[in-house]
Amino acid sequence: MPEFPSITHVAVTVSDLGRSTRWYAELLGSEPVLDEDEESGGFHHTVFEVGGGQLFGLHKHTASADGAFDEHSTGLDHVAFGCQDRAELETWAKRLDDLGISNGGIKDAHYGSGVSFRDPDGIALEFFAPPS
């Protein structure tokens, strides 16, 4: 059996593409590498490169359901961005604070440490570092 492939991208559906694009651009410190309407006309997507060849996409569907994100419902729980170590995690926690992004502070567990926060639609995000 071949080795399981890595994740190339994650895409989340947002309620206000302009607001979310500005928020993620500020968080990531970069502009999108792609911003276009899908040829089928069903949605618009904006894509950021987040390192290591991985992409993070924002989708705005023309027929969107109302309702805030809830990680307790069936579906996505959260998206975690990997940090090499605790020092890098601390750097990202400080960046969240500097940007005024509310977060839960660094939480330590036997399996690693993370800092949780939410995007403008309430989508749960995390920076995570393995145990040292």
Secondary structure as UniProt FT lines:
FT   STRAND          9..13
FT   HELIX           17..28
FT   STRAND          34..37
FT   TURN            39..40
FT   STRAND          43..51
FT   TURN            52..53
FT   STRAND          54..61
FT   TURN            71..72
FT   STRAND          79..82
FT   HELIX           86..98
FT   TURN            99..100
FT   STRAND          103..109
FT   TURN            110..111
FT   STRAND          112..118
FT   TURN            120..121
FT   STRAND          124..129
//
